[in-house]
Amino acid sequence: MSDNNLLPKRILMIDDDLTMCDFVGAIVAAKGYEYYSFNRYDGALKQVKELKPDLVLLDLHLPDGSGLNLCQYIKQDPEFSSIPVIMLTTREFNIEREIAMKNGAEAFLHKPINQKKLADIIVDTLSPEVKVMFWGVRGSAPCANKENMIYGGNTTCVQLQLPNTENYLILDSGSGIRNLGSSIMAKKKHAEGQIFITHPHWDHIQGFPFFKPFYVPDNKFTVHLPQQLGGDCRDVLAGQMTYTYFPVTPEMLMADIQYETQSYHLQQYDGYKIEFMLSNHPVATAIYKVHVGGKKIVFCPDNELVPASNGVRNSFYDHLLEFFDGADLLIHDAQYSRETYPSRRNWGHSAWEEAVELAAKTNVKHLYLTHHDPDSSDNYLAKLDSELKSYASHFESVQFAKEGEFARIKINSDT
C-alpha cells in the first residue's frame, strides 16, 4: 500500500520464529522489497495499520494468538482488506488451509519454505492486477433466504479495482451496489469514479438510490448508460426515483453526479479504455469490454444466446465471437439451462451450456457465469459447478460467480 508507486513494496512478516524471519528477510531483500518483521500476535494489527504493507506473511500459530484470527481482522477492515496475506505453517491440516483461504488468505505455505517457491509467490502476488469484486450475481430479483447464502441474493453489481488509482470502476447498480457503497463509506475518504450500467431493467438499477456515496457532497461520479427509447441516461434513471415510486428524487443526491449516454467508440478513462456492443436483450443493453494493462475483461450479464438451428447460428453470434475473442475474463449471463431455456425463450437470457461453449470457442481464459435465477438454490448451483469440471480443460478457471468473492487478473505494468 505504498503511496508512491516508485517506492519499493513493503512486506511485513509476523512470525515468532526469528530464524525464519531472517531467512525470509534475505529472500525479500534480494528482490528489492522493504522488509519488516514482528514476533507477536499482540500488537501485530497495530503494525499493519502503521506500516500499511503491500503484503503480509503471517504464521498460522503465534504463541499468544491465532494467525487465522489476525488474517480475519485484516480482511474485515475496509482500509486494509485489499492487503494480500500469505499464511505459513508447519502443520499439514487441510481444514486449516480451507479456513485460511475462506478468511481471505492469498496463499498457504508449509514450513520449511522452499526459497524459490516463496520468492515466486511474492513476486506474483505483488505484480499489478485487476481485482474483480462480485457484489451481486443474482438476476431478475434479489432473494434473501437460507437457500441462497453461499452464492448470494443481491442483483448485479461488479467492481473492478484497478492498480495505481483510487478511482472506482463499477459495472451495474443492482442491489449489490448498496453493500459496495457501505464499504466505500467505511473508508471515510473522498470517492469518485465511473459507473457503467448495462441497461435500465430494475435488477440492474434498483440499488442506485441506495448507494450511500451519492449522498456525500464532495464525492464525484459519472454514470453511463446506452441510449434508451425512454430517454437519455439521466431521464431513465430518474424514472425510478420519481416521488410516486421513491421518496428521494435525483435532486436530493448531494454528490457531483454527471450522466452520460455511453458512446459506442473506444473511450479512454483513468488507466483503462472501455467499449461496448449491444447484447440480445429486450432493451438496449451493453456488453462492456474493459481494456487495462494489455488485458481484456468482458462484462455481459444479460444476453440471450439462441441455440443453433440445424447447426446454423445467426449473424449476431458471429459478432459475439469477434467481440469476446481472447478475453482474459468473461462474465456472462447463465440464468437458465438447456433444459429450462425453451419455456423462457425470448426472455433475454442464456442457458449456461451455451455460454460455456461460446467462451471455449473464443479462447476465453477465465469464465464466470452470473445472473443466477432467483429460484436457483445454492445446492442447485453447486451441482452445476460440479458439471463445469468437464469443461475445465478449456479454461484457466471456470465457475458460477459467488457474491462476496473476487477474481484476480494479472496485468502488464508497462501498458
C-alpha positions as CSV (number, residue, x, y, z in Angstrom):
1,M,0.0,0.0,0.0
2,S,3.0,2.3,-0.6
3,D,1.6,5.7,-1.5
4,N,4.2,6.3,-4.2
5,N,4.3,3.7,-6.9
6,L,8.0,4.3,-7.4
7,L,8.8,3.3,-3.8
8,P,9.7,-0.4,-3.1
9,K,6.9,-2.6,-1.9
10,R,6.7,-3.2,1.8
11,I,6.5,-6.7,3.2
12,L,5.6,-7.4,6.8
13,M,6.3,-10.8,8.3
14,I,4.5,-11.8,11.5
15,D,6.2,-14.9,13.0
16,D,7.8,-15.8,16.3
17,D,10.5,-17.9,14.7
18,L,13.4,-15.4,14.5
19,T,15.5,-17.7,12.3
20,M,12.6,-18.0,9.8
21,C,12.2,-14.2,9.9
22,D,15.9,-13.7,9.0
23,F,15.7,-16.4,6.3
24,V,12.7,-14.7,4.6
25,G,14.2,-11.3,5.1
26,A,17.2,-12.3,3.0
27,I,14.9,-13.5,0.2
28,V,12.8,-10.4,0.3
29,A,15.9,-8.1,0.3
30,A,17.3,-9.9,-2.7
31,K,14.1,-8.9,-4.6
32,G,14.5,-5.3,-3.7
33,Y,11.5,-5.1,-1.3
34,E,11.4,-3.3,2.1
35,Y,11.1,-5.8,4.8
36,Y,9.7,-5.6,8.4
37,S,9.2,-8.4,10.9
38,F,7.1,-8.6,14.1
39,N,7.1,-11.6,16.5
40,R,3.8,-11.5,18.5
41,Y,0.1,-11.6,18.0
42,D,-0.4,-8.8,20.5
43,G,0.3,-5.5,18.7
44,A,0.5,-7.1,15.2
45,L,-2.7,-5.4,13.9
46,K,-1.2,-2.1,15.1
47,Q,1.9,-2.8,13.0
48,V,-0.3,-3.5,9.9
49,K,-2.1,-0.2,10.4
50,E,1.1,1.8,10.9
51,L,3.2,0.3,8.2
52,K,0.4,-0.3,5.6
53,P,2.4,-3.1,4.0
54,D,1.8,-4.3,0.4
55,L,2.0,-7.9,1.6
56,V,1.7,-9.7,5.0
57,L,3.4,-13.1,5.6
58,L,1.6,-14.5,8.6
59,D,2.4,-17.5,10.8
60,L,-0.7,-19.6,11.5
61,H,0.1,-20.3,15.1
62,L,1.6,-17.5,17.1
63,P,2.5,-18.1,20.8
64,D,0.0,-15.5,22.1
65,G,-2.8,-15.8,19.5
66,S,-4.2,-17.2,16.2
67,G,-2.9,-16.1,12.9
68,L,-6.2,-17.1,11.4
69,N,-7.9,-14.5,13.7
70,L,-5.4,-11.9,12.7
71,C,-6.0,-12.6,9.0
72,Q,-9.7,-12.3,9.5
73,Y,-9.3,-8.9,11.3
74,I,-7.2,-7.6,8.4
75,K,-9.7,-8.7,5.8
76,Q,-12.7,-7.3,7.7
77,D,-11.1,-3.8,7.9
78,P,-12.2,-1.9,4.8
79,E,-9.0,0.2,4.9
80,F,-6.7,-2.9,4.8
81,S,-8.8,-5.6,3.3
82,S,-7.0,-5.3,0.0
83,I,-3.6,-6.2,1.5
84,P,-2.8,-9.8,0.4
85,V,-2.0,-12.3,3.2
86,I,0.1,-15.4,2.8
87,M,-0.2,-17.9,5.6
88,L,2.7,-20.0,6.9
89,T,2.5,-23.2,9.0
90,T,4.4,-26.3,10.0
91,R,1.2,-28.3,10.1
92,E,-0.4,-30.4,7.4
93,F,-4.1,-30.0,8.3
94,N,-6.2,-29.3,5.2
95,I,-9.0,-27.8,7.3
96,E,-6.7,-25.0,8.4
97,R,-5.8,-24.2,4.8
98,E,-9.5,-24.1,3.9
99,I,-10.3,-21.8,6.8
100,A,-7.4,-19.5,5.9
101,M,-8.5,-19.3,2.3
102,K,-12.1,-18.6,3.3
103,N,-10.8,-15.8,5.5
104,G,-9.1,-14.2,2.5
105,A,-5.6,-15.5,2.5
106,E,-4.0,-15.4,-0.9
107,A,-1.8,-18.5,-0.4
108,F,-0.9,-21.1,2.2
109,L,2.7,-22.3,2.5
110,H,4.2,-25.1,4.6
111,K,7.4,-24.8,6.5
112,P,10.3,-25.4,5.8
113,I,9.8,-23.0,3.0
114,N,11.4,-23.5,-0.4
115,Q,13.3,-20.3,-1.2
116,K,12.4,-20.2,-4.9
117,K,8.7,-21.0,-4.3
118,L,8.4,-18.3,-1.8
119,A,10.2,-15.7,-4.0
120,D,7.9,-16.7,-6.9
121,I,4.7,-16.4,-4.9
122,I,5.8,-13.0,-3.5
123,V,6.6,-11.6,-7.0
124,D,3.4,-13.0,-8.4
125,T,1.3,-11.6,-5.5
126,L,2.8,-8.1,-5.8
127,S,2.6,-7.9,-9.6
128,P,0.0,-5.4,-10.9
129,E,-3.5,-6.9,-11.2
130,V,-7.2,-6.0,-11.5
131,K,-9.3,-7.3,-8.7
132,V,-12.8,-8.1,-9.9
133,M,-15.2,-8.0,-6.9
134,F,-18.6,-9.6,-7.2
135,W,-21.1,-7.5,-5.1
136,G,-24.2,-9.0,-6.7
137,V,-24.6,-12.0,-9.0
138,R,-28.4,-12.7,-8.9
139,G,-30.7,-12.0,-11.8
140,S,-34.2,-10.6,-12.1
141,A,-34.9,-10.1,-8.4
142,P,-33.0,-10.1,-5.2
143,C,-33.6,-13.1,-2.9
144,A,-32.8,-13.2,0.8
145,N,-33.3,-16.7,2.2
146,K,-31.3,-19.6,3.6
147,E,-31.2,-21.4,0.2
148,N,-29.1,-18.5,-1.3
149,M,-26.5,-17.9,1.4
150,I,-23.5,-19.2,-0.5
151,Y,-23.9,-17.8,-4.0
152,G,-25.7,-14.7,-2.7
153,G,-29.0,-13.0,-3.2
154,N,-28.1,-9.4,-4.4
155,T,-28.7,-8.5,-8.0
156,T,-25.9,-7.5,-10.4
157,C,-23.0,-5.3,-9.4
158,V,-19.3,-5.8,-10.1
159,Q,-16.4,-3.6,-9.1
160,L,-13.1,-3.6,-11.0
161,Q,-10.4,-2.5,-8.5
162,L,-7.5,-1.1,-10.6
163,P,-3.9,-0.7,-9.6
164,N,-2.3,2.8,-9.2
165,T,-5.7,4.6,-8.7
166,E,-8.3,5.0,-6.0
167,N,-11.0,5.9,-8.5
168,Y,-13.9,3.4,-8.7
169,L,-14.9,1.4,-11.8
170,I,-18.3,-0.1,-11.2
171,L,-20.4,-2.2,-13.5
172,D,-24.2,-2.1,-12.9
173,S,-26.1,-0.9,-9.9
174,G,-28.3,-3.7,-8.8
175,S,-29.0,-4.2,-5.1
176,G,-25.4,-5.3,-4.6
177,I,-24.2,-1.8,-5.1
178,R,-25.6,-0.9,-1.6
179,N,-23.0,-3.1,0.1
180,L,-20.3,-1.7,-2.1
181,G,-21.4,1.8,-1.1
182,S,-21.2,0.9,2.6
183,S,-17.7,-0.4,2.1
184,I,-16.7,2.8,0.4
185,M,-18.2,4.9,3.2
186,A,-16.3,2.9,5.8
187,K,-13.1,4.1,4.4
188,K,-14.1,7.7,5.2
189,K,-12.4,9.1,2.1
190,H,-13.4,11.2,-0.8
191,A,-14.8,8.9,-3.5
192,E,-15.0,9.3,-7.3
193,G,-15.3,7.1,-10.3
194,Q,-17.3,5.8,-13.2
195,I,-20.4,3.6,-13.1
196,F,-21.3,1.8,-16.3
197,I,-24.9,0.5,-16.3
198,T,-25.7,-2.1,-18.9
199,H,-29.4,-1.3,-19.2
200,P,-32.3,0.0,-17.0
201,H,-34.1,-3.2,-16.0
202,W,-34.8,-3.0,-12.3
203,D,-32.4,-5.7,-11.3
204,H,-29.6,-3.6,-12.7
205,I,-30.6,-0.2,-11.3
206,Q,-32.6,-0.9,-8.1
207,G,-29.6,-0.3,-5.9
208,F,-28.9,3.1,-7.5
209,P,-30.8,5.2,-4.9
210,F,-29.2,3.2,-2.0
211,F,-25.6,3.9,-3.0
212,K,-24.5,5.9,0.1
213,P,-21.6,7.8,-1.6
214,F,-24.2,9.7,-3.7
215,Y,-25.3,11.5,-0.5
216,V,-21.8,12.9,0.3
217,P,-21.3,16.4,-1.2
218,D,-17.6,16.1,-2.0
219,N,-17.9,12.8,-3.9
220,K,-17.9,12.7,-7.7
221,F,-19.3,10.1,-10.1
222,T,-20.1,9.8,-13.8
223,V,-22.9,7.4,-14.6
224,H,-23.1,5.8,-18.1
225,L,-25.9,4.1,-19.9
226,P,-26.6,3.3,-23.6
227,Q,-29.3,5.4,-25.3
228,Q,-32.8,4.1,-24.5
229,L,-36.2,4.7,-26.1
230,G,-37.3,6.2,-22.8
231,G,-34.7,8.9,-23.0
232,D,-31.0,9.6,-22.1
233,C,-29.1,8.3,-19.1
234,R,-30.4,10.8,-16.5
235,D,-34.0,10.7,-17.7
236,V,-34.2,6.9,-17.5
237,L,-32.5,6.6,-14.0
238,A,-34.6,9.4,-12.7
239,G,-37.7,7.5,-13.7
240,Q,-37.5,5.1,-10.8
241,M,-36.9,8.0,-8.4
242,T,-40.0,10.0,-9.1
243,Y,-42.0,10.7,-6.0
244,T,-44.6,8.1,-6.9
245,Y,-42.1,5.3,-6.6
246,F,-39.4,6.6,-4.2
247,P,-39.2,9.4,-1.6
248,V,-35.8,10.6,-2.7
249,T,-35.6,12.3,-6.0
250,P,-32.3,12.8,-8.0
251,E,-32.1,16.4,-7.0
252,M,-31.6,15.2,-3.4
253,L,-28.4,13.4,-4.2
254,M,-25.7,15.7,-2.9
255,A,-22.6,14.3,-4.7
256,D,-21.5,15.7,-8.0
257,I,-23.1,13.2,-10.4
258,Q,-22.8,13.5,-14.2
259,Y,-24.9,11.4,-16.5
260,E,-23.6,10.3,-19.9
261,T,-25.2,8.4,-22.8
262,Q,-22.4,5.9,-23.5
263,S,-20.7,6.1,-26.9
264,Y,-20.0,3.0,-29.0
265,H,-16.5,4.2,-29.6
266,L,-13.5,3.0,-27.6
267,Q,-13.1,5.6,-24.8
268,Q,-10.2,6.4,-22.5
269,Y,-10.6,6.8,-18.7
270,D,-8.2,6.7,-15.8
271,G,-5.9,3.9,-16.6
272,Y,-8.2,1.9,-18.8
273,K,-10.3,2.0,-22.0
274,I,-13.9,0.8,-22.5
275,E,-16.1,0.0,-25.4
276,F,-19.4,-1.8,-25.8
277,M,-21.7,-3.6,-28.2
278,L,-25.4,-4.3,-27.8
279,S,-26.5,-7.7,-26.5
280,N,-29.5,-9.8,-27.4
281,H,-31.9,-8.5,-24.8
282,P,-35.4,-6.8,-24.8
283,V,-34.0,-3.2,-24.4
284,A,-30.7,-1.6,-25.5
285,T,-28.3,-3.5,-23.3
286,A,-24.5,-3.0,-23.3
287,I,-21.8,-5.7,-23.3
288,Y,-18.9,-3.8,-21.9
289,K,-15.3,-4.6,-22.7
290,V,-12.6,-3.1,-20.5
291,H,-9.0,-2.8,-21.8
292,V,-6.5,-2.5,-19.0
293,G,-2.8,-3.4,-18.8
294,G,-2.9,-5.3,-22.0
295,K,-5.8,-7.5,-20.8
296,K,-9.5,-7.6,-21.8
297,I,-12.3,-8.0,-19.3
298,V,-15.8,-8.5,-20.8
299,F,-19.0,-7.9,-18.8
300,C,-22.1,-9.5,-20.3
301,P,-24.7,-10.2,-17.6
302,D,-27.8,-10.1,-19.8
303,N,-27.6,-11.8,-23.2
304,E,-29.7,-14.4,-24.9
305,L,-27.6,-16.9,-26.9
306,V,-30.1,-18.5,-29.3
307,P,-29.3,-22.2,-29.9
308,A,-28.2,-23.2,-33.3
309,S,-30.9,-24.1,-35.8
310,N,-29.8,-27.1,-37.9
311,G,-26.3,-26.3,-36.9
312,V,-26.5,-22.7,-38.2
313,R,-26.0,-19.6,-35.9
314,N,-27.3,-16.1,-36.6
315,S,-25.1,-13.2,-37.6
316,F,-25.2,-11.8,-34.0
317,Y,-23.4,-14.9,-32.8
318,D,-20.5,-14.0,-35.3
319,H,-20.3,-10.5,-33.8
320,L,-20.0,-12.1,-30.3
321,L,-17.2,-14.4,-31.5
322,E,-15.3,-11.3,-32.6
323,F,-16.0,-9.2,-29.5
324,F,-15.2,-12.0,-27.0
325,D,-12.2,-13.3,-28.8
326,G,-9.2,-13.7,-26.5
327,A,-10.9,-12.2,-23.4
328,D,-8.8,-12.7,-20.3
329,L,-12.0,-12.7,-18.2
330,L,-15.6,-13.1,-19.4
331,I,-18.6,-12.6,-17.0
332,H,-21.6,-14.0,-18.8
333,D,-25.3,-14.5,-18.3
334,A,-26.2,-18.1,-17.4
335,Q,-29.7,-17.8,-15.9
336,Y,-31.1,-20.9,-17.5
337,S,-30.0,-24.4,-18.5
338,R,-30.7,-26.1,-21.8
339,E,-33.5,-27.9,-20.0
340,T,-35.2,-24.8,-18.7
341,Y,-34.5,-22.4,-21.6
342,P,-37.2,-23.5,-24.1
343,S,-40.1,-22.3,-21.9
344,R,-38.2,-19.0,-21.4
345,R,-37.2,-18.3,-25.0
346,N,-37.0,-14.6,-25.9
347,W,-36.8,-13.5,-22.3
348,G,-33.3,-12.3,-22.9
349,H,-31.1,-14.8,-21.1
350,S,-28.9,-17.7,-21.8
351,A,-28.5,-21.4,-21.0
352,W,-25.3,-21.8,-19.1
353,E,-24.1,-24.6,-21.5
354,E,-24.4,-22.1,-24.5
355,A,-22.3,-19.5,-22.6
356,V,-19.6,-22.1,-21.8
357,E,-19.4,-23.3,-25.4
358,L,-19.2,-19.8,-26.8
359,A,-16.4,-18.9,-24.3
360,A,-14.5,-22.0,-25.3
361,K,-14.7,-21.1,-29.0
362,T,-13.4,-17.6,-28.3
363,N,-10.4,-18.7,-26.2
364,V,-11.6,-17.0,-23.1
365,K,-9.1,-17.6,-20.2
366,H,-11.3,-17.2,-17.2
367,L,-15.1,-17.6,-17.3
368,Y,-17.5,-16.6,-14.5
369,L,-21.2,-17.4,-15.0
370,T,-23.6,-14.9,-13.5
371,H,-27.2,-13.6,-13.3
372,H,-28.4,-16.6,-11.4
373,D,-32.1,-17.2,-11.4
374,P,-33.9,-16.3,-8.2
375,D,-35.1,-19.9,-7.9
376,S,-31.6,-21.4,-8.3
377,S,-30.6,-22.6,-4.8
378,D,-27.1,-23.0,-3.5
379,N,-27.5,-26.8,-3.9
380,Y,-28.5,-26.4,-7.5
381,L,-25.7,-24.0,-8.4
382,A,-23.2,-26.2,-6.6
383,K,-24.3,-29.1,-8.7
384,L,-23.9,-27.1,-11.9
385,D,-20.4,-26.0,-10.6
386,S,-19.5,-29.7,-10.4
387,E,-20.8,-30.2,-14.0
388,L,-18.5,-27.4,-15.1
389,K,-15.5,-29.6,-14.3
390,S,-16.0,-31.4,-17.6
391,Y,-15.2,-28.1,-19.3
392,A,-12.2,-27.2,-17.1
393,S,-9.6,-28.1,-19.8
394,H,-10.8,-25.3,-22.0
395,F,-10.1,-22.5,-19.4
396,E,-7.6,-21.4,-16.8
397,S,-10.7,-21.2,-14.5
398,V,-14.4,-21.5,-14.8
399,Q,-17.2,-21.3,-12.2
400,F,-20.5,-19.8,-11.2
401,A,-19.9,-16.5,-9.6
402,K,-20.4,-16.1,-5.9
403,E,-21.3,-12.8,-4.2
404,G,-18.5,-11.6,-2.0
405,E,-15.8,-13.4,-3.9
406,F,-13.3,-11.9,-6.4
407,A,-11.2,-12.8,-9.4
408,R,-7.6,-11.6,-9.9
409,I,-6.4,-10.7,-13.4
410,K,-2.6,-10.0,-13.6
411,I,-1.8,-7.2,-16.0
412,N,1.3,-5.7,-17.7
413,S,2.8,-2.9,-15.6
414,D,4.2,-1.0,-18.7
415,T,0.9,-0.9,-20.7
